[in-house]
Amino acid sequence: PQTSTFDPNTRICITNTPLHPISSFVLCNVAKIGHFCNVLDPFAGSCSTLLAAARIANNSTTVGIDIAFHKDIECNDVLADFTKRGLSTHTKPIMIGGGSFSKETRDEARGAIGGCGFDV
């Protein structure tokens, strides 16, 4: 996929420290994101990594945890970024508000994918 489609200037959800699109794609490739992977980003922010993962493997399940969801980060803007790029409903991230160091938050993330573990 072309990284230009993820240019930070075209994002709807913008945070103070967005991960650069090339970094997101490199991270997903190093992690060997593949089809039907369960992908967790424990510090999701604007979901740049999950956006890249969904683009690489459009049948992956992506879950993001961030303490700022529903506060400083507008979840509808994150979802709009996925829609804008033509990613299917299945690839849109499950967004969980909370700290990733919290056992309850991590359990909620696992519960969102049926209780199984994450591949990446």
N, CA, C and O atoms as CSV, one atom per row, in Angstrom:
chain,resi,resn,atom,element,x,y,z
A,1,PRO,N,N,0.822,-1.202,0.000
A,1,PRO,CA,C,0.000,0.000,0.000
A,1,PRO,C,C,0.860,1.256,0.000
A,1,PRO,O,O,2.003,1.240,0.455
A,2,GLN,N,N,0.317,2.303,-0.497
A,2,GLN,CA,C,1.040,3.565,-0.533
A,2,GLN,C,C,0.936,4.271,0.813
A,2,GLN,O,O,-0.156,4.443,1.355
A,3,THR,N,N,2.082,4.675,1.343
A,3,THR,CA,C,2.052,5.380,2.619
A,3,THR,C,C,1.476,6.780,2.472
A,3,THR,O,O,1.055,7.377,3.462
A,4,SER,N,N,1.448,7.315,1.255
A,4,SER,CA,C,0.920,8.668,1.071
A,4,SER,C,C,-0.555,8.753,1.447
A,4,SER,O,O,-1.047,9.834,1.769
A,5,THR,N,N,-1.267,7.627,1.411
A,5,THR,CA,C,-2.674,7.652,1.796
A,5,THR,C,C,-2.837,7.847,3.303
A,5,THR,O,O,-3.943,8.088,3.788
A,6,PHE,N,N,-1.727,7.741,4.041
A,6,PHE,CA,C,-1.766,7.922,5.480
A,6,PHE,C,C,-1.020,9.172,5.912
A,6,PHE,O,O,-0.634,9.297,7.074
A,7,ASP,N,N,-0.821,10.078,5.004
A,7,ASP,CA,C,-0.148,11.337,5.306
A,7,ASP,C,C,-0.824,11.986,6.513
A,7,ASP,O,O,-2.041,12.175,6.506
A,8,PRO,N,N,-0.049,12.331,7.556
A,8,PRO,CA,C,-0.656,12.953,8.741
A,8,PRO,C,C,-1.517,14.172,8.415
A,8,PRO,O,O,-2.458,14.482,9.146
A,9,ASN,N,N,-1.199,14.861,7.324
A,9,ASN,CA,C,-2.001,16.030,6.945
A,9,ASN,C,C,-3.385,15.664,6.440
A,9,ASN,O,O,-4.255,16.529,6.352
A,10,THR,N,N,-3.607,14.394,6.105
A,10,THR,CA,C,-4.919,13.963,5.626
A,10,THR,C,C,-5.724,13.245,6.708
A,10,THR,O,O,-6.855,12.822,6.469
A,11,ARG,N,N,-5.141,13.111,7.887
A,11,ARG,CA,C,-5.826,12.404,8.973
A,11,ARG,C,C,-6.943,13.266,9.558
A,11,ARG,O,O,-6.819,14.488,9.644
A,12,ILE,N,N,-8.007,12.627,9.949
A,12,ILE,CA,C,-9.104,13.312,10.628
A,12,ILE,C,C,-8.787,13.399,12.117
A,12,ILE,O,O,-8.963,14.445,12.742
A,13,CYS,N,N,-8.316,12.285,12.675
A,13,CYS,CA,C,-7.923,12.258,14.081
A,13,CYS,C,C,-6.454,12.647,14.179
A,13,CYS,O,O,-5.575,11.933,13.695
A,14,ILE,N,N,-6.205,13.766,14.800
A,14,ILE,CA,C,-4.834,14.248,14.930
A,14,ILE,C,C,-4.520,14.388,16.415
A,14,ILE,O,O,-5.282,14.979,17.180
A,15,THR,N,N,-3.384,13.832,16.794
A,15,THR,CA,C,-2.932,13.955,18.181
A,15,THR,C,C,-1.655,14.793,18.198
A,15,THR,O,O,-1.148,15.190,17.148
A,16,ASN,N,N,-1.150,15.052,19.378
A,16,ASN,CA,C,0.069,15.857,19.500
A,16,ASN,C,C,1.302,15.141,18.971
A,16,ASN,O,O,2.232,15.783,18.483
A,17,THR,N,N,1.317,13.822,19.064
A,17,THR,CA,C,2.501,13.056,18.663
A,17,THR,C,C,2.113,11.881,17.762
A,17,THR,O,O,2.288,10.729,18.158
A,18,PRO,N,N,1.596,12.141,16.569
A,18,PRO,CA,C,1.194,11.026,15.705
A,18,PRO,C,C,2.419,10.261,15.201
A,18,PRO,O,O,3.459,10.851,14.906
A,19,LEU,N,N,2.276,8.951,15.109
A,19,LEU,CA,C,3.337,8.130,14.550
A,19,LEU,C,C,3.339,8.325,13.043
A,19,LEU,O,O,2.289,8.256,12.405
A,20,HIS,N,N,4.506,8.567,12.474
A,20,HIS,CA,C,4.613,8.801,11.040
A,20,HIS,C,C,4.158,7.551,10.286
A,20,HIS,O,O,4.448,6.438,10.727
A,21,PRO,N,N,3.450,7.705,9.155
A,21,PRO,CA,C,2.937,6.561,8.410
A,21,PRO,C,C,4.004,5.540,8.028
A,21,PRO,O,O,3.753,4.336,8.080
A,22,ILE,N,N,5.183,6.004,7.650
A,22,ILE,CA,C,6.233,5.051,7.273
A,22,ILE,C,C,6.645,4.232,8.492
A,22,ILE,O,O,6.865,3.025,8.384
A,23,SER,N,N,6.748,4.877,9.640
A,23,SER,CA,C,7.081,4.161,10.876
A,23,SER,C,C,6.013,3.122,11.200
A,23,SER,O,O,6.327,2.014,11.634
A,24,SER,N,N,4.759,3.484,10.991
A,24,SER,CA,C,3.658,2.556,11.254
A,24,SER,C,C,3.757,1.321,10.373
A,24,SER,O,O,3.595,0.197,10.850
A,25,PHE,N,N,4.024,1.528,9.086
A,25,PHE,CA,C,4.139,0.393,8.170
A,25,PHE,C,C,5.366,-0.459,8.492
A,25,PHE,O,O,5.300,-1.687,8.436
A,26,VAL,N,N,6.486,0.187,8.827
A,26,VAL,CA,C,7.697,-0.562,9.196
A,26,VAL,C,C,7.416,-1.402,10.438
A,26,VAL,O,O,7.750,-2.587,10.475
A,27,LEU,N,N,6.808,-0.798,11.448
A,27,LEU,CA,C,6.483,-1.504,12.681
A,27,LEU,C,C,5.607,-2.728,12.402
A,27,LEU,O,O,5.853,-3.807,12.940
A,28,CYS,N,N,4.602,-2.558,11.573
A,28,CYS,CA,C,3.699,-3.674,11.256
A,28,CYS,C,C,4.410,-4.766,10.449
A,28,CYS,O,O,4.136,-5.952,10.631
A,29,ASN,N,N,5.309,-4.371,9.571
A,29,ASN,CA,C,6.047,-5.366,8.795
A,29,ASN,C,C,7.054,-6.112,9.657
A,29,ASN,O,O,7.206,-7.325,9.511
A,30,VAL,N,N,7.737,-5.420,10.544
A,30,VAL,CA,C,8.675,-6.071,11.459
A,30,VAL,C,C,7.927,-7.051,12.372
A,30,VAL,O,O,8.428,-8.134,12.673
A,31,ALA,N,N,6.734,-6.663,12.803
A,31,ALA,CA,C,5.914,-7.522,13.655
A,31,ALA,C,C,5.255,-8.661,12.869
A,31,ALA,O,O,4.605,-9.528,13.453
A,32,LYS,N,N,5.427,-8.655,11.554
A,32,LYS,CA,C,4.877,-9.690,10.670
A,32,LYS,C,C,3.355,-9.809,10.780
A,32,LYS,O,O,2.800,-10.898,10.922
A,33,ILE,N,N,2.705,-8.646,10.707
A,33,ILE,CA,C,1.241,-8.628,10.693
A,33,ILE,C,C,0.780,-9.441,9.498
A,33,ILE,O,O,1.238,-9.226,8.375
A,34,GLY,N,N,-0.114,-10.360,9.739
A,34,GLY,CA,C,-0.622,-11.195,8.659
A,34,GLY,C,C,-2.130,-11.309,8.741
A,34,GLY,O,O,-2.769,-10.761,9.638
A,35,HIS,N,N,-2.676,-12.027,7.792
A,35,HIS,CA,C,-4.123,-12.206,7.757
A,35,HIS,C,C,-4.610,-12.930,9.005
A,35,HIS,O,O,-3.966,-13.851,9.507
A,36,PHE,N,N,-5.746,-12.494,9.481
A,36,PHE,CA,C,-6.428,-13.062,10.644
A,36,PHE,C,C,-5.649,-12.898,11.948
A,36,PHE,O,O,-5.855,-13.664,12.890
A,37,CYS,N,N,-4.760,-11.913,12.012
A,37,CYS,CA,C,-4.020,-11.614,13.251
A,37,CYS,C,C,-4.900,-10.803,14.193
A,37,CYS,O,O,-5.751,-10.027,13.758
A,38,ASN,N,N,-4.682,-10.994,15.481
A,38,ASN,CA,C,-5.257,-10.134,16.504
A,38,ASN,C,C,-4.154,-9.170,16.923
A,38,ASN,O,O,-3.153,-9.575,17.513
A,39,VAL,N,N,-4.346,-7.895,16.615
A,39,VAL,CA,C,-3.307,-6.887,16.819
A,39,VAL,C,C,-3.717,-5.959,17.960
A,39,VAL,O,O,-4.813,-5.400,17.957
A,40,LEU,N,N,-2.817,-5.804,18.938
A,40,LEU,CA,C,-3.059,-4.903,20.054
A,40,LEU,C,C,-2.045,-3.771,20.021
A,40,LEU,O,O,-0.842,-4.004,19.900
A,41,ASP,N,N,-2.540,-2.549,20.128
A,41,ASP,CA,C,-1.665,-1.389,20.310
A,41,ASP,C,C,-1.999,-0.824,21.688
A,41,ASP,O,O,-3.045,-0.198,21.863
A,42,PRO,N,N,-1.114,-1.039,22.673
A,42,PRO,CA,C,-1.433,-0.627,24.044
A,42,PRO,C,C,-1.365,0.879,24.286
A,42,PRO,O,O,-1.832,1.363,25.317
A,43,PHE,N,N,-0.788,1.617,23.346
A,43,PHE,CA,C,-0.723,3.075,23.445
A,43,PHE,C,C,-1.184,3.636,22.099
A,43,PHE,O,O,-0.401,4.255,21.378
A,44,ALA,N,N,-2.439,3.421,21.770
A,44,ALA,CA,C,-2.942,3.601,20.411
A,44,ALA,C,C,-2.970,5.046,19.917
A,44,ALA,O,O,-2.706,5.291,18.740
A,45,GLY,N,N,-3.275,5.984,20.767
A,45,GLY,CA,C,-3.352,7.380,20.320
A,45,GLY,C,C,-4.320,7.523,19.162
A,45,GLY,O,O,-5.498,7.190,19.292
A,46,SER,N,N,-3.836,8.013,18.035
A,46,SER,CA,C,-4.701,8.209,16.865
A,46,SER,C,C,-4.826,6.943,16.019
A,46,SER,O,O,-5.418,6.975,14.940
A,47,CYS,N,N,-4.278,5.838,16.498
A,47,CYS,CA,C,-4.389,4.509,15.858
A,47,CYS,C,C,-3.614,4.383,14.551
A,47,CYS,O,O,-4.027,3.634,13.667
A,48,SER,N,N,-2.508,5.094,14.411
A,48,SER,CA,C,-1.696,4.994,13.187
A,48,SER,C,C,-1.219,3.572,12.940
A,48,SER,O,O,-1.251,3.093,11.807
A,49,THR,N,N,-0.774,2.890,14.001
A,49,THR,CA,C,-0.290,1.516,13.848
A,49,THR,C,C,-1.432,0.592,13.457
A,49,THR,O,O,-1.258,-0.279,12.604
A,50,LEU,N,N,-2.587,0.767,14.062
A,50,LEU,CA,C,-3.730,-0.090,13.737
A,50,LEU,C,C,-4.240,0.191,12.323
A,50,LEU,O,O,-4.716,-0.720,11.646
A,51,LEU,N,N,-4.146,1.420,11.883
A,51,LEU,CA,C,-4.519,1.785,10.519
A,51,LEU,C,C,-3.602,1.075,9.523
A,51,LEU,O,O,-4.071,0.535,8.521
A,52,ALA,N,N,-2.302,1.077,9.798
A,52,ALA,CA,C,-1.350,0.387,8.924
A,52,ALA,C,C,-1.591,-1.126,8.953
A,52,ALA,O,O,-1.543,-1.782,7.912
A,53,ALA,N,N,-1.849,-1.678,10.139
A,53,ALA,CA,C,-2.107,-3.123,10.254
A,53,ALA,C,C,-3.340,-3.517,9.451
A,53,ALA,O,O,-3.337,-4.535,8.759
A,54,ALA,N,N,-4.392,-2.713,9.545
A,54,ALA,CA,C,-5.624,-3.000,8.807
A,54,ALA,C,C,-5.406,-2.904,7.299
A,54,ALA,O,O,-6.022,-3.637,6.526
A,55,ARG,N,N,-4.540,-2.008,6.898
A,55,ARG,CA,C,-4.248,-1.852,5.470
A,55,ARG,C,C,-3.428,-3.034,4.943
A,55,ARG,O,O,-3.644,-3.494,3.822
A,56,ILE,N,N,-2.488,-3.520,5.758
A,56,ILE,CA,C,-1.650,-4.650,5.357
A,56,ILE,C,C,-2.458,-5.943,5.349
A,56,ILE,O,O,-2.362,-6.728,4.405
A,57,ALA,N,N,-3.243,-6.168,6.382
A,57,ALA,CA,C,-4.042,-7.398,6.507
A,57,ALA,C,C,-5.475,-6.996,6.816
A,57,ALA,O,O,-5.852,-6.848,7.978
A,58,ASN,N,N,-6.271,-6.821,5.767
A,58,ASN,CA,C,-7.608,-6.248,5.949
A,58,ASN,C,C,-8.593,-7.179,6.651
A,58,ASN,O,O,-9.753,-6.813,6.841
A,59,ASN,N,N,-8.155,-8.364,7.034
A,59,ASN,CA,C,-9.023,-9.235,7.818
A,59,ASN,C,C,-8.445,-9.465,9.220
A,59,ASN,O,O,-8.806,-10.426,9.899
A,60,SER,N,N,-7.553,-8.578,9.639
A,60,SER,CA,C,-7.030,-8.638,11.008
A,60,SER,C,C,-8.021,-7.962,11.947
A,60,SER,O,O,-8.854,-7.160,11.525
A,61,THR,N,N,-7.915,-8.300,13.217
A,61,THR,CA,C,-8.725,-7.649,14.239
A,61,THR,C,C,-7.794,-6.732,15.016
A,61,THR,O,O,-6.776,-7.179,15.545
A,62,THR,N,N,-8.138,-5.461,15.087
A,62,THR,CA,C,-7.259,-4.495,15.734
A,62,THR,C,C,-7.926,-3.918,16.979
A,62,THR,O,O,-9.099,-3.544,16.964
A,63,VAL,N,N,-7.150,-3.858,18.049
A,63,VAL,CA,C,-7.634,-3.327,19.320
A,63,VAL,C,C,-6.631,-2.295,19.812
A,63,VAL,O,O,-5.429,-2.556,19.873
A,64,GLY,N,N,-7.134,-1.134,20.159
A,64,GLY,CA,C,-6.283,-0.077,20.688
A,64,GLY,C,C,-6.701,0.311,22.089
A,64,GLY,O,O,-7.887,0.443,22.389
A,65,ILE,N,N,-5.710,0.491,22.938
A,65,ILE,CA,C,-5.943,0.976,24.299
A,65,ILE,C,C,-5.288,2.345,24.407
A,65,ILE,O,O,-4.142,2.529,23.998
A,66,ASP,N,N,-6.014,3.290,24.953
A,66,ASP,CA,C,-5.404,4.585,25.225
A,66,ASP,C,C,-6.170,5.268,26.343
A,66,ASP,O,O,-7.400,5.245,26.380
A,67,ILE,N,N,-5.439,5.860,27.229
A,67,ILE,CA,C,-6.051,6.546,28.365
A,67,ILE,C,C,-6.835,7.782,27.925
A,67,ILE,O,O,-7.706,8.259,28.652
A,68,ALA,N,N,-6.524,8.300,26.733
A,68,ALA,CA,C,-7.172,9.528,26.254
A,68,ALA,C,C,-8.416,9.281,25.397
A,68,ALA,O,O,-9.087,10.237,25.008
A,69,PHE,N,N,-8.741,8.006,25.093
A,69,PHE,CA,C,-9.967,7.749,24.337
A,69,PHE,C,C,-11.154,8.281,25.133
A,69,PHE,O,O,-11.226,8.114,26.351
A,70,HIS,N,N,-12.068,8.913,24.437
A,70,HIS,CA,C,-13.280,9.504,25.011
A,70,HIS,C,C,-12.975,10.756,25.848
A,70,HIS,O,O,-13.867,11.318,26.483
A,71,LYS,N,N,-11.714,11.179,25.841
A,71,LYS,CA,C,-11.344,12.412,26.555
A,71,LYS,C,C,-10.729,13.363,25.537
A,71,LYS,O,O,-11.409,14.228,24.986
A,72,ASP,N,N,-9.421,13.190,25.293
A,72,ASP,CA,C,-8.718,14.061,24.347
A,72,ASP,C,C,-8.761,13.539,22.917
A,72,ASP,O,O,-8.600,14.305,21.967
A,73,ILE,N,N,-8.978,12.248,22.766
A,73,ILE,CA,C,-9.014,11.635,21.433
A,73,ILE,C,C,-10.460,11.264,21.128
A,73,ILE,O,O,-11.085,10.514,21.877
A,74,GLU,N,N,-10.983,11.783,20.038
A,74,GLU,CA,C,-12.359,11.522,19.629
A,74,GLU,C,C,-12.406,10.221,18.832
A,74,GLU,O,O,-11.898,10.152,17.713
A,75,CYS,N,N,-13.012,9.204,19.408
A,75,CYS,CA,C,-13.065,7.883,18.770
A,75,CYS,C,C,-13.752,7.919,17.402
A,75,CYS,O,O,-13.361,7.183,16.497
A,76,ASN,N,N,-14.758,8.758,17.247
A,76,ASN,CA,C,-15.433,8.849,15.944
A,76,ASN,C,C,-14.487,9.353,14.856
A,76,ASN,O,O,-14.625,8.979,13.692
A,77,ASP,N,N,-13.526,10.201,15.232
A,77,ASP,CA,C,-12.532,10.674,14.258
A,77,ASP,C,C,-11.606,9.541,13.836
A,77,ASP,O,O,-11.235,9.447,12.666
A,78,VAL,N,N,-11.229,8.676,14.783
A,78,VAL,CA,C,-10.401,7.513,14.453
A,78,VAL,C,C,-11.155,6.618,13.471
A,78,VAL,O,O,-10.601,6.199,12.455
A,79,LEU,N,N,-12.406,6.331,13.774
A,79,LEU,CA,C,-13.216,5.485,12.884
A,79,LEU,C,C,-13.377,6.126,11.510
A,79,LEU,O,O,-13.375,5.430,10.494
A,80,ALA,N,N,-13.516,7.444,11.477
A,80,ALA,CA,C,-13.644,8.150,10.201
A,80,ALA,C,C,-12.376,8.012,9.358
A,80,ALA,O,O,-12.454,7.948,8.131
A,81,ASP,N,N,-11.200,7.966,10.013
A,81,ASP,CA,C,-9.953,7.743,9.273
A,81,ASP,C,C,-9.961,6.379,8.587
A,81,ASP,O,O,-9.482,6.257,7.459
A,82,PHE,N,N,-10.490,5.362,9.244
A,82,PHE,CA,C,-10.579,4.024,8.641
A,82,PHE,C,C,-11.571,4.042,7.481
A,82,PHE,O,O,-11.285,3.500,6.413
A,83,THR,N,N,-12.730,4.660,7.682
A,83,THR,CA,C,-13.754,4.744,6.639
A,83,THR,C,C,-13.243,5.514,5.429
A,83,THR,O,O,-13.468,5.106,4.289
A,84,LYS,N,N,-12.560,6.619,5.673
A,84,LYS,CA,C,-12.040,7.470,4.593
A,84,LYS,C,C,-11.109,6.686,3.668
A,84,LYS,O,O,-11.013,6.986,2.478
A,85,ARG,N,N,-10.431,5.690,4.217
A,85,ARG,CA,C,-9.486,4.898,3.433
A,85,ARG,C,C,-10.097,3.614,2.891
A,85,ARG,O,O,-9.384,2.751,2.378
A,86,GLY,N,N,-11.412,3.488,3.005
A,86,GLY,CA,C,-12.113,2.350,2.430
A,86,GLY,C,C,-11.881,1.033,3.141
A,86,GLY,O,O,-12.055,-0.032,2.548
A,87,LEU,N,N,-11.487,1.090,4.412
A,87,LEU,CA,C,-11.269,-0.139,5.165
A,87,LEU,C,C,-12.607,-0.654,5.671
A,87,LEU,O,O,-13.454,0.122,6.113
A,88,SER,N,N,-12.788,-1.949,5.604
A,88,SER,CA,C,-14.082,-2.548,5.927
A,88,SER,C,C,-14.411,-2.402,7.407
A,88,SER,O,O,-13.548,-2.087,8.227
A,89,THR,N,N,-15.661,-2.637,7.722
A,89,THR,CA,C,-16.139,-2.545,9.095
A,89,THR,C,C,-15.352,-3.485,9.998
A,89,THR,O,O,-15.066,-3.149,11.147
A,90,HIS,N,N,-15.001,-4.659,9.484
A,90,HIS,CA,C,-14.290,-5.635,10.296
A,90,HIS,C,C,-12.919,-5.123,10.732
A,90,HIS,O,O,-12.452,-5.477,11.815
A,91,THR,N,N,-12.270,-4.308,9.922
A,91,THR,CA,C,-10.920,-3.859,10.255
A,91,THR,C,C,-10.901,-2.623,11.142
A,91,THR,O,O,-9.836,-2.227,11.616
A,92,LYS,N,N,-12.039,-2.014,11.373
A,92,LYS,CA,C,-12.050,-0.823,12.229
A,92,LYS,C,C,-11.682,-1.232,13.652
A,92,LYS,O,O,-12.106,-2.284,14.130
A,93,PRO,N,N,-10.902,-0.408,14.318
A,93,PRO,CA,C,-10.377,-0.813,15.618
A,93,PRO,C,C,-11.435,-0.851,16.712
A,93,PRO,O,O,-12.404,-0.092,16.704
A,94,ILE,N,N,-11.216,-1.747,17.637
A,94,ILE,CA,C,-11.963,-1.753,18.881
A,94,ILE,C,C,-11.161,-0.853,19.808
A,94,ILE,O,O,-9.992,-1.131,20.079
A,95,MET,N,N,-11.762,0.207,20.291
A,95,MET,CA,C,-11.030,1.186,21.090
A,95,MET,C,C,-11.475,1.115,22.537
A,95,MET,O,O,-12.659,1.218,22.856
A,96,ILE,N,N,-10.492,0.936,23.398
A,96,ILE,CA,C,-10.760,0.783,24.823
A,96,ILE,C,C,-10.070,1.910,25.574
A,96,ILE,O,O,-8.855,2.091,25.482
A,97,GLY,N,N,-10.862,2.652,26.309
A,97,GLY,CA,C,-10.308,3.741,27.108
A,97,GLY,C,C,-9.784,3.218,28.431
A,97,GLY,O,O,-10.478,2.491,29.142
A,98,GLY,N,N,-8.579,3.585,28.750
A,98,GLY,CA,C,-7.987,3.156,30.014
A,98,GLY,C,C,-6.488,3.048,29.878
A,98,GLY,O,O,-5.934,3.203,28.789
A,99,GLY,N,N,-5.845,2.785,30.978
A,99,GLY,CA,C,-4.402,2.633,30.971
A,99,GLY,C,C,-4.003,1.203,30.651
A,99,GLY,O,O,-4.572,0.265,31.209
A,100,SER,N,N,-3.050,1.025,29.776
A,100,SER,CA,C,-2.656,-0.324,29.363
A,100,SER,C,C,-1.913,-1.076,30.464
A,100,SER,O,O,-1.686,-2.280,30.338
A,101,PHE,N,N,-1.532,-0.396,31.533
A,101,PHE,CA,C,-0.884,-1.079,32.646
A,101,PHE,C,C,-1.908,-1.670,33.607
A,101,PHE,O,O,-1.551,-2.403,34.528
A,102,SER,N,N,-3.183,-1.350,33.392
A,102,SER,CA,C,-4.254,-1.849,34.251
A,102,SER,C,C,-4.682,-3.248,33.807
A,102,SER,O,O,-4.992,-3.467,32.637
A,103,LYS,N,N,-4.696,-4.189,34.747
A,103,LYS,CA,C,-5.123,-5.552,34.430
A,103,LYS,C,C,-6.557,-5.557,33.899
A,103,LYS,O,O,-6.871,-6.301,32.970
A,104,GLU,N,N,-7.416,-4.738,34.479
A,104,GLU,CA,C,-8.813,-4.683,34.049
A,104,GLU,C,C,-8.920,-4.241,32.592
A,104,GLU,O,O,-9.718,-4.785,31.828
A,105,THR,N,N,-8.119,-3.258,32.216
A,105,THR,CA,C,-8.140,-2.770,30.831
A,105,THR,C,C,-7.627,-3.846,29.880
A,105,THR,O,O,-8.212,-4.067,28.820
A,106,ARG,N,N,-6.542,-4.513,30.249
A,106,ARG,CA,C,-6.014,-5.588,29.401
A,106,ARG,C,C,-7.010,-6.737,29.288
A,106,ARG,O,O,-7.159,-7.325,28.217
A,107,ASP,N,N,-7.694,-7.062,30.388
A,107,ASP,CA,C,-8.724,-8.106,30.344
A,107,ASP,C,C,-9.875,-7.689,29.430
A,107,ASP,O,O,-10.423,-8.517,28.701
A,108,GLU,N,N,-10.239,-6.418,29.468
A,108,GLU,CA,C,-11.295,-5.914,28.580
A,108,GLU,C,C,-10.870,-6.049,27.112
A,108,GLU,O,O,-11.681,-6.390,26.251
A,109,ALA,N,N,-9.597,-5.777,26.844
A,109,ALA,CA,C,-9.082,-5.908,25.472
A,109,ALA,C,C,-9.155,-7.366,25.011
A,109,ALA,O,O,-9.598,-7.643,23.896
A,110,ARG,N,N,-8.727,-8.291,25.860
A,110,ARG,CA,C,-8.823,-9.717,25.505
A,110,ARG,C,C,-10.281,-10.137,25.328
A,110,ARG,O,O,-10.611,-10.899,24.418
A,111,GLY,N,N,-11.146,-9.636,26.201
A,111,GLY,CA,C,-12.574,-9.964,26.101
A,111,GLY,C,C,-13.182,-9.464,24.799
A,111,GLY,O,O,-14.113,-10.074,24.274
A,112,ALA,N,N,-12.663,-8.359,24.277
A,112,ALA,CA,C,-13.195,-7.784,23.028
A,112,ALA,C,C,-12.931,-8.677,21.820
A,112,ALA,O,O,-13.593,-8.548,20.790
A,113,ILE,N,N,-11.966,-9.578,21.947
A,113,ILE,CA,C,-11.682,-10.507,20.832
A,113,ILE,C,C,-12.020,-11.950,21.222
A,113,ILE,O,O,-11.467,-12.898,20.666
A,114,GLY,N,N,-12.921,-12.098,22.170
A,114,GLY,CA,C,-13.390,-13.423,22.533
A,114,GLY,C,C,-12.560,-14.136,23.577
A,114,GLY,O,O,-12.684,-15.349,23.742
A,115,GLY,N,N,-11.714,-13.405,24.286
A,115,GLY,CA,C,-10.948,-14.010,25.371
A,115,GLY,C,C,-9.633,-14.652,24.960
A,115,GLY,O,O,-8.872,-15.111,25.811
A,116,CYS,N,N,-9.362,-14.687,23.666
A,116,CYS,CA,C,-8.096,-15.286,23.239
A,116,CYS,C,C,-6.978,-14.251,23.310
A,116,CYS,O,O,-7.227,-13.075,23.577
A,117,GLY,N,N,-5.760,-14.689,23.071
A,117,GLY,CA,C,-4.609,-13.795,23.138
A,117,GLY,C,C,-4.400,-13.009,21.865
A,117,GLY,O,O,-5.097,-13.207,20.870
A,118,PHE,N,N,-3.442,-12.125,21.912
A,118,PHE,CA,C,-3.084,-11.313,20.743
A,118,PHE,C,C,-1.873,-11.922,20.047
A,118,PHE,O,O,-0.965,-12.443,20.694
A,119,ASP,N,N,-1.875,-11.850,18.723
A,119,ASP,CA,C,-0.727,-12.334,17.945
A,119,ASP,C,C,0.392,-11.308,17.964
A,119,ASP,O,O,1.567,-11.669,18.011
A,120,VAL,N,N,0.041,-10.056,17.927
A,120,VAL,CA,C,1.016,-8.974,17.887
A,120,VAL,C,C,0.564,-7.871,18.812
A,120,VAL,O,O,1.242,-6.851,18.934
